[in-house]
């Protein structure tokens, strides 16, 4: 494997991690500025995919289409145009937010021929959902402890993305179980995803949790609810924007019940 900095790529889930990357970690950086854990993820043409994502983020979070075109889309396209045979280090946490983004990245990587040499870099085991708990000086240690992902595994993660897109619950569970020995965090992430889907007229788990928090503490404001949700359901990896959407929905339902 070539070790020139030009032949090493790092895919980071968000800008925060990149901001404190030490200079000794060489290579090219690609920053995923997406939250594919929410909103439409249509199958098929990438252009249609990007249009659907831009429209959703504009409606849901007031992200302008121009901002998406400028900041998010180009980084995703960089993944699709990574040169064949290079080294790719994917820096992703174990939570569902990060996992869904990683599955998408793998769906692009597995189309590159000859395939890149793909590795997964994870946070410390005591904080599986947070690279932010890692001091910059320790990031090279985590890089050295990276997990090699053979092409079969990258393809399996790409298939998991496809099952996520088509809402194939059985296939998601099957794939997570098949890869569970090597990637133990997959089954909990898939279970969390399936639990958030409404079923039999009941809302998904995140909405249920926020409803319960507000029923017990109706005086709480959003910031307090957000912290409580994070402590109970860190596996989702939701940021304040995702939780605020659910919070607003719960408040609206509560208002109509009165």
N, C-alpha and C positions, 0 to 999 in steps of 0.2 A: 504493500500500500504506500502511495506517495504521501510524504508528510510535509510538503511545501504548504505554506499558509494559504496559497491560492487554491489548493486542493482540499482544504478543510472548510466545512460549512457548519454553522451552528444555527439551529432553528430554535428561537426563543419564544415563549408564550407571553408576549407583552413587553412593554418598554422598561418596566421597573427592573427586571433582572439585568438587562443590558446596561443600565445606568451604573451598576456597580461591578461590572465584569472587570477583573484585573487584566492588565496589559499582557501578562504572560500567557493568557489563553489566546492563541493566535488563530486566525481564520477569518472567513467572511460571515457576517451576521445577517440573518433573516428574522424579522420580528413579526409574529402573527398578531395582528390587531383586529381580532374577530372574537365573537362570542357565539359560536355555532351551536352551543347548548340551548339556545333559544331562537325561535323564529324559523322561517322556511329554509329547507335545505334541498331544493329540487334536484332530481337526477337529470343527467344529460349534459347539454352544452354548458361550458363554463361561463360564457357570456350571459346566458339566461340566469345562471346561478348567481353571478355577481349583481345583476339587475334586481333579482328578488331580494338579495341580502341588503343592497343599498336602500331599496324601498322600505323594507322592514325597519332597518335601523333609523331611517328618517322619521318614520311614523312613531316608533316606540321610544326612541331616545333623542330625537331631534338632531341626529347626525346628518348633515347635508350630503346629498349625493356627490357633490364636488369633494367634500372631505373624504368620503369613502374612496373615491377614485384616486385621490392624492395619497392617502395614508395606508389604507387597508389592502385594496386590490393589488397594487404593485408588489407588495411583499408576498402575497399568495402566489402571484405569477412567477416570482423568483424561485419558489419551490419547484414549480413545474419545469423550470428551465435550468435546474442544477445539472452540471455536466455529468456524463456517464462515468462511473467508476471511481468517483471521489469519495472522501470520508464525510459522512453527515452525522452530526451529534444533535439529537433532539432532546432539548431540556424541557421536560414536562413533569408536572406534579401528578399525584394519584387521583385528584378529585375529578368529578364528572366534567366540569367546565374545561379543564385542561385535556382530559382524555378525548373528548369529542373533537377538539381541535387537532389533537395528535392523529386520530383516526383519519381525518380529512387529509392531513399532511402525508400520511402513508399511502392514501389513494392516489396522490400525485407522484410520490417517489417510486411506487411499484411500476409505473409506466415508463420509467427511464431505463434505457438499455444501452450498454450493459449496466446492470444495477449498481447504484452507489453502495458503499460499505456503511450500513446504518447502525447507529448506536443510540441507546437511550440513557440519558443522565437524569437521575432522580434525586430529590432532596434527601436529607438525612432521615433514617427510619423513624426517629422520634417525632419528626415533623413532616409527614409525607405529603401534606397539602400546602407546604410553604417553603419556597426557596428564600423568602424574605427573612427567615430565621437564620440563614446561613451567612456567616461573615465572609466578605469577599476573599479573604486569604484561604478559605476552605474550599472554594469552588474548584480549584485545580485538583484537589483530593477527590471530589465527587466525579470529576471528569475521568480520573484514573480508575474509578470504581464502576465505570459505565458498563451497561449490559449490551452485548452484541446481539443484534436482531438479524438473523439470517433471512434470506429472501422469502422463505416460506412464512415466517412470522410477520414480516412487513405486508405480505399479501393477505394474511389472516386479519390483520388490523384494517387493511383496506376493505376487506369483505365486511368487517364489522361496521365500517362507515356506511357501506351500501345497505346493510340491514337496518342501520339507524335511519337512513334516508327513507326507506320503504316501510318503516315501522313494523319490521318483522321481528316480533318479540322472541319467538322460538329460535330463530336463527341467531339472534344476539346472545341468548343464553347458551346456545350450543357452542358458538365460537369462543365465548369467554371461558367456558369450561375446558375446551380443547387446549387453549393457550394458558390455562390457569397455573400449571406447574411452573412455567417460566415467568409468567407475569401475573402474580397473585392478586394484584390490585384490580384486575379487569372485572372479575365477578362482582365485587362490591360496587364498582362503578356502574355496571350494567343493572344490577339490582336497584340501585338508587334511581337510575333513569326510569326503569319500568314502574317503580313506586310513585313517581311523580306524574304518571299519566292518569287522567280521570278514569274511573272504572265503576260500573254499576250505579251511575248517578252521583258518585262521591268524588270530590276533588282529589288531586294528587297530594302526595305527602307534604311537599313544601307549603302548600296552601293550608293543609290541615294543621301543620305545626304553627303557622302564623296565626291562624284562627284561634287555636288553643292559647297561645301567648296573650292575645288580646282579650280573650274571654276571662282569663285569670287576672290580667292587669290592664283593664280598659283605659286607664289614664296614661299609659306609656306612649311616648312619641316614637317616631320612626327610628331614630338613632338607637334607642334602647331596644326596640324590637329587632333591629338589624343585628345588634351584638348578641342577643339571646339566640336568634336563629343561627348565627355563625357558630356559636358554642354547641348547639344541638345538632346541626346538620352541616358540619364542615365538609363532608364528602361531596356536597354539590359544588363547592367552590364559587358560589354566587357572589358577585360584587354588589355594591349598594344599588346599582341600577336594576339588576335583576330582582333583588328582594323588594325594591320599591314598587315595581310593577305588581308583584303579588300582594304586597301590603295594600296598595290602592284598590286592588280588586276585592280584597277581603273587606276593607272599610266600606266600599260601595255596596257590597252585599249586606253588610250589617245595617247600613243606613236604610236600605229598602225593607228590612225585616221589622223595623220599628214602626 
